[in-house]
Amino acid sequence: MNKVDAVLAHYGILGMRWGKRKGSSSSTGSKGGSSKGKKTRTVKDMSNKEIQSRVKRIQLEQQYSSVSSKRKSKGRKMAESILSDSAKSVATTYVTKQMNDFVAKNTGKKKG
């Protein structure tokens, strides 16, 4: 095998996204091209059954997010606790130092 056989070349276009075809105007290459028509429908154009199904879906998504967000692993809880405590400690130290500097600066001016 010579050096020419061992070369791997890429002939793509810089900035081109994977899976996108250059100059293609059809909606086959775009994701969710058919969902755009659903977003423009108003409530007046929908049947009762369609409205009920959408409302039910939204309620289920909200219930799922409220239930799933409450569950935290023990490691995550411990990490949040450590970060919260250390942030409070750093903030307290910083504010105390600033207050001491301020008091020292202002009391030094009154005496002198």
URLINTA-V510320 format. One record per helix or strand. SS is the DSSP state (h for helix, s for strand). FROM is the first residue (numbers start at 0). TO is the last residue. If there is no record, write none. Layout:
ss=(SS:SS)
from=(FROM:FROM)
to=(TO:TO)
This chain:
ss=(h:h:h:h)
from=(32:42:47:73)
to=(38:44:69:110)
